[in-house]
Amino acid sequence: MNFSTELKGKIIIVQSNVDKLDASNAPELKAQFLHLNKNGNNELILDLSSTKYCDSSGLSAILVANRLCKDTNGSFSLCGLQPNVRKMIEIAQLDRVLSIGETKEIVLAEINS
């Protein structure tokens, strides 16, 4: 499975289990976000600690999750960004739009405080 989920209270952590988040698997991630949102889940964390590369398709899936959560008064956060993924997000200036934390534990603590 390319993406797995873990429930922490009302927050769902989506774990990316792929080395590259690209056109071959981004539609699956986007579909997972849509499914979670349709079922009333709007507090999401995407853990990219296992992902070393992200292209525009991956960024698109991330932005879909962010929009779905914001549109339903929820929150969306990223964590575990590898250097190349962080650089891609910064080049696209999405670090100004997205909530980013170092680890899922840090993000969970910030959300629950």
C-alpha positions as a Markdown table, in Angstrom:
| # | Residue | x | y | z |
|---|---|---|---|---|
| 1 | Met | 0.0 | 0.0 | 0.0 |
| 2 | Asn | 1.4 | 3.4 | -1.0 |
| 3 | Phe | -0.4 | 5.4 | 1.7 |
| 4 | Ser | -1.6 | 4.3 | 5.1 |
| 5 | Thr | -3.6 | 6.1 | 7.7 |
| 6 | Glu | -3.5 | 6.3 | 11.5 |
| 7 | Leu | -6.1 | 7.8 | 13.7 |
| 8 | Lys | -4.9 | 9.9 | 16.6 |
| 9 | Gly | -8.0 | 11.2 | 18.4 |
| 10 | Lys | -9.9 | 13.2 | 15.7 |
| 11 | Ile | -6.7 | 13.7 | 13.6 |
| 12 | Ile | -5.8 | 11.4 | 10.8 |
| 13 | Ile | -2.2 | 10.9 | 9.9 |
| 14 | Val | -1.6 | 9.9 | 6.3 |
| 15 | Gln | 1.7 | 8.2 | 6.0 |
| 16 | Ser | 3.4 | 8.2 | 2.5 |
| 17 | Asn | 5.1 | 4.9 | 1.9 |
| 18 | Val | 6.6 | 5.9 | -1.5 |
| 19 | Asp | 10.1 | 7.0 | -2.4 |
| 20 | Lys | 8.7 | 9.3 | -5.0 |
| 21 | Leu | 5.4 | 11.2 | -4.9 |
| 22 | Asp | 4.7 | 11.7 | -8.6 |
| 23 | Ala | 2.2 | 11.2 | -11.4 |
| 24 | Ser | 2.3 | 7.4 | -10.8 |
| 25 | Asn | 0.9 | 7.6 | -7.3 |
| 26 | Ala | -0.4 | 11.2 | -6.7 |
| 27 | Pro | -3.9 | 10.3 | -8.0 |
| 28 | Glu | -4.1 | 7.6 | -5.3 |
| 29 | Leu | -3.2 | 10.1 | -2.6 |
| 30 | Lys | -5.6 | 12.6 | -3.9 |
| 31 | Ala | -8.4 | 10.0 | -3.9 |
| 32 | Gln | -7.5 | 9.1 | -0.3 |
| 33 | Phe | -7.8 | 12.7 | 0.7 |
| 34 | Leu | -11.2 | 13.0 | -1.0 |
| 35 | His | -12.5 | 9.8 | 0.6 |
| 36 | Leu | -11.3 | 11.0 | 4.1 |
| 37 | Asn | -12.9 | 14.4 | 3.6 |
| 38 | Lys | -16.2 | 12.9 | 2.3 |
| 39 | Asn | -16.4 | 10.8 | 5.5 |
| 40 | Gly | -16.1 | 14.0 | 7.6 |
| 41 | Asn | -12.4 | 13.9 | 8.4 |
| 42 | Asn | -10.9 | 17.4 | 8.1 |
| 43 | Glu | -8.0 | 17.3 | 10.5 |
| 44 | Leu | -5.2 | 15.7 | 8.5 |
| 45 | Ile | -1.4 | 15.4 | 8.7 |
| 46 | Leu | 0.6 | 14.1 | 5.8 |
| 47 | Asp | 3.8 | 12.5 | 6.9 |
| 48 | Leu | 6.4 | 12.5 | 4.1 |
| 49 | Ser | 9.3 | 11.2 | 6.0 |
| 50 | Ser | 9.7 | 8.2 | 3.6 |
| 51 | Thr | 9.4 | 10.3 | 0.5 |
| 52 | Lys | 12.6 | 11.7 | -1.1 |
| 53 | Tyr | 11.1 | 13.3 | -4.2 |
| 54 | Cys | 7.9 | 15.2 | -5.1 |
| 55 | Asp | 6.9 | 16.6 | -8.4 |
| 56 | Ser | 4.0 | 18.9 | -9.5 |
| 57 | Ser | 1.5 | 16.0 | -9.3 |
| 58 | Gly | 2.4 | 15.4 | -5.7 |
| 59 | Leu | 2.2 | 19.1 | -4.9 |
| 60 | Ser | -1.2 | 19.1 | -6.5 |
| 61 | Ala | -2.4 | 16.3 | -4.3 |
| 62 | Ile | -1.1 | 18.2 | -1.2 |
| 63 | Leu | -2.9 | 21.4 | -2.3 |
| 64 | Val | -6.1 | 19.4 | -2.7 |
| 65 | Ala | -5.9 | 18.1 | 0.8 |
| 66 | Asn | -5.1 | 21.6 | 2.1 |
| 67 | Arg | -8.1 | 23.1 | 0.3 |
| 68 | Leu | -10.5 | 20.3 | 1.4 |
| 69 | Cys | -9.5 | 20.8 | 5.0 |
| 70 | Lys | -9.7 | 24.6 | 4.9 |
| 71 | Asp | -13.1 | 24.5 | 3.1 |
| 72 | Thr | -14.5 | 22.5 | 6.0 |
| 73 | Asn | -12.9 | 24.5 | 8.8 |
| 74 | Gly | -10.3 | 21.8 | 9.5 |
| 75 | Ser | -6.6 | 21.8 | 9.4 |
| 76 | Phe | -3.9 | 20.3 | 7.1 |
| 77 | Ser | -0.2 | 19.9 | 8.0 |
| 78 | Leu | 2.8 | 18.4 | 6.5 |
| 79 | Cys | 5.7 | 16.8 | 8.4 |
| 80 | Gly | 8.8 | 14.8 | 7.9 |
| 81 | Leu | 10.0 | 16.7 | 4.8 |
| 82 | Gln | 13.2 | 15.4 | 3.2 |
| 83 | Pro | 15.6 | 18.1 | 1.9 |
| 84 | Asn | 14.6 | 17.6 | -1.8 |
| 85 | Val | 10.9 | 17.7 | -1.0 |
| 86 | Arg | 11.3 | 20.8 | 1.2 |
| 87 | Lys | 13.3 | 22.5 | -1.6 |
| 88 | Met | 10.5 | 21.8 | -4.1 |
| 89 | Ile | 7.8 | 23.2 | -1.7 |
| 90 | Glu | 10.0 | 26.3 | -1.1 |
| 91 | Ile | 10.6 | 26.9 | -4.8 |
| 92 | Ala | 6.8 | 26.8 | -5.4 |
| 93 | Gln | 6.5 | 29.1 | -2.4 |
| 94 | Leu | 4.0 | 26.7 | -0.8 |
| 95 | Asp | 5.9 | 27.0 | 2.5 |
| 96 | Arg | 4.0 | 30.3 | 2.9 |
| 97 | Val | 0.6 | 28.6 | 2.4 |
| 98 | Leu | 1.1 | 25.2 | 4.1 |
| 99 | Ser | 1.5 | 24.4 | 7.7 |
| 100 | Ile | 4.8 | 22.4 | 8.1 |
| 101 | Gly | 6.3 | 20.7 | 11.1 |
| 102 | Glu | 9.4 | 18.7 | 11.6 |
| 103 | Thr | 7.7 | 15.5 | 12.9 |
| 104 | Lys | 4.2 | 14.2 | 13.4 |
| 105 | Glu | 4.7 | 14.3 | 17.1 |
| 106 | Ile | 5.5 | 18.1 | 17.0 |
| 107 | Val | 2.5 | 18.8 | 14.7 |
| 108 | Leu | 0.2 | 16.8 | 16.9 |
| 109 | Ala | 1.4 | 18.7 | 20.0 |
| 110 | Glu | 0.8 | 22.0 | 18.2 |
| 111 | Ile | -2.7 | 21.0 | 17.1 |
| 112 | Asn | -3.6 | 19.8 | 20.5 |
| 113 | Ser | -2.3 | 22.8 | 22.4 |
